[in-house]
Amino acid sequence: MPIPTSNPDAAPRRLLREVVFEKMLAAIVDGTLEPGERLNDDQLVKWLGVSRTPVREAIAQLHTYGLVDIEANRFTRVAARDDIVYAEAAQFLAGLHTLAREWGSGNLDAATRKTLLGSIASVTKQLKAHDLDGPGALLDVQGELAKASGNALFVGTEEPLRIRVNFLRPREIDSYDWDALLAVADELAEALKN
């Protein structure tokens, strides 16, 4: 019997811990799992339909991202929002995004550049409407530029920090300088047009 060949068009297989991590991350970011909420392994295993090992691995990764607090033999819970940590993380991320613009914009092919310009146009509409999803979407566009840098260490630093800032960012309209965010979006659009 001949050995079947794999389909090169098929998506790469994903580890179960990655799938569990993404589901838990989405639940934390969208508020399904609220700040301060205790995470019970048995409940998570039942909810996600997986064994305990991928749940624990996902929790460990969420802890490294700063989204889960763990104190051995006491608790595991979703991290609380903290304005001071947010300010420090946002400042650091802004510096990384300056580098992302510099390092990533030169590595984009025409199709990716066009896609990012479309994303920025969409983000600009959100920011003009004071849509609370706009600041997070702006961070994600800048994250795409970080990926385009081709520097794995840079991407590995930027992504968890961006996710943390997105989690910690304010949820009130009056907390944002919308004009400053629009200026960043305009700068990104200009950098991508050149």
C-alpha positions in Angstrom: 0.0 0.0 0.0 1.5 3.4 -0.9 1.8 6.0 1.8 -0.5 8.9 1.3 1.0 12.3 0.8 -0.2 15.3 2.8 -2.1 18.0 1.1 0.1 21.1 0.9 -2.9 23.3 0.8 -4.2 22.0 4.1 -3.8 24.2 7.1 -1.0 23.3 9.5 -2.1 21.2 12.5 -2.5 23.1 15.7 -1.7 21.9 19.2 -4.6 21.5 21.5 -2.9 23.8 24.1 -2.9 26.5 21.4 -6.6 26.1 20.7 -7.4 26.1 24.4 -5.1 29.2 24.9 -6.9 31.1 22.1 -10.4 30.2 23.5 -9.4 31.3 27.1 -7.7 34.4 25.8 -10.8 35.4 23.8 -13.0 34.8 26.9 -10.8 37.0 29.0 -10.5 39.8 26.5 -14.2 39.9 25.7 -15.2 39.7 29.5 -16.7 36.3 29.6 -14.1 35.5 32.2 -14.1 38.7 34.3 -11.1 40.3 36.1 -10.7 38.7 39.5 -12.7 35.6 38.6 -11.3 32.4 39.9 -10.4 29.8 37.3 -11.3 26.3 38.3 -9.5 23.5 36.4 -12.5 21.2 36.5 -14.9 23.8 35.2 -12.5 24.8 32.4 -12.0 21.2 31.4 -15.8 20.7 31.2 -16.3 24.0 29.3 -13.5 23.4 26.8 -14.0 19.7 26.4 -10.4 18.8 26.9 -8.1 17.2 29.5 -6.5 19.1 32.3 -3.0 19.2 30.7 -3.9 21.7 27.9 -5.9 23.8 30.3 -2.9 24.1 32.7 -0.6 24.8 29.8 -2.9 27.6 28.5 -3.2 29.0 32.0 0.6 29.1 32.3 0.9 31.0 29.0 -1.9 33.4 30.1 0.1 34.0 33.3 3.2 34.9 31.3 1.1 37.3 29.3 0.0 38.9 32.6 -3.6 38.0 32.2 -3.9 35.4 34.9 -2.6 35.6 38.5 -1.4 32.4 40.2 -0.6 31.8 43.8 0.3 28.1 44.4 -2.1 26.2 46.5 -4.3 29.3 46.9 -5.9 30.5 43.7 -5.7 30.9 39.9 -7.7 33.9 38.7 -8.1 36.4 35.9 -5.8 39.3 36.6 -7.4 42.6 37.7 -7.2 45.7 35.6 -4.5 48.0 36.9 -4.1 51.6 35.6 -0.4 51.8 36.6 0.5 48.6 34.9 -1.6 49.7 31.8 0.3 53.0 31.6 3.7 51.3 31.8 2.8 48.6 29.3 1.2 51.0 26.9 4.3 53.2 27.0 6.6 50.3 26.3 4.3 49.0 23.5 4.2 52.5 21.9 8.0 52.3 21.6 7.8 48.8 20.1 5.2 50.0 17.6 7.5 52.8 16.5 10.1 50.2 15.7 7.4 48.0 14.0 6.6 50.8 11.7 10.2 51.3 10.8 11.2 47.6 10.5 7.9 46.2 9.1 6.7 48.7 6.5 9.7 48.0 4.2 9.0 44.3 4.2 5.4 44.3 3.0 4.4 43.0 -0.3 1.8 45.0 -2.3 -1.2 42.8 -1.3 -0.4 43.0 2.5 0.2 46.7 2.2 -3.2 47.1 0.6 -4.9 45.0 3.2 -3.3 47.0 6.1 -4.3 50.3 4.4 -7.9 48.9 4.3 -7.6 47.9 8.0 -6.4 51.4 8.9 -9.3 53.0 7.0 -11.7 50.8 9.0 -9.9 51.7 12.3 -10.1 55.4 11.4 -13.8 55.1 11.0 -14.0 53.4 14.4 -11.9 56.1 16.1 -13.9 58.9 14.5 -17.1 57.3 15.9 -15.4 56.9 19.4 -16.0 53.1 19.1 -14.3 51.4 22.1 -13.1 48.6 19.8 -11.1 51.1 17.7 -8.1 51.5 20.1 -7.7 47.7 20.2 -8.0 47.4 16.4 -5.3 50.1 16.0 -3.0 48.1 18.2 -3.7 45.0 16.1 -2.8 46.8 12.9 0.5 47.8 14.4 1.0 44.2 15.5 0.8 43.2 11.9 3.7 45.6 11.1 5.6 43.9 13.9 5.1 40.5 12.3 6.2 42.0 9.0 9.5 42.9 10.6 10.5 39.2 10.2 12.2 39.4 13.6 10.9 36.5 15.7 12.3 37.9 19.0 10.6 41.2 18.3 7.3 39.5 17.5 7.5 37.3 20.6 7.9 40.4 22.7 5.3 42.6 21.0 2.4 40.1 20.8 2.0 39.3 24.5 2.5 42.9 25.4 -0.1 44.0 22.9 -2.5 41.4 24.2 -1.9 42.6 27.8 -2.4 46.3 26.9 -5.6 45.4 25.0 -6.9 43.6 28.1 -5.9 46.4 30.5 -7.1 49.3 28.3 -9.9 51.5 29.6 -13.5 50.7 28.7 -14.8 54.2 29.0 -15.1 56.6 26.0 -13.8 59.6 28.0 -10.5 57.7 28.9 -9.1 58.2 25.3 -7.5 61.0 23.5 -9.3 60.2 20.2 -7.5 62.9 18.3 -4.1 61.5 19.3 -5.3 58.0 18.2 -6.5 59.4 14.9 -3.1 61.0 14.4 -1.4 57.6 15.0 -3.7 56.0 12.4 -2.9 58.8 9.9 0.9 58.4 10.5 0.5 54.6 9.9 -1.4 55.2 6.7 1.3 57.6 5.5 4.1 55.2 6.3 2.4 52.5 4.4 1.8 54.7 1.3 5.5 55.4 1.0 
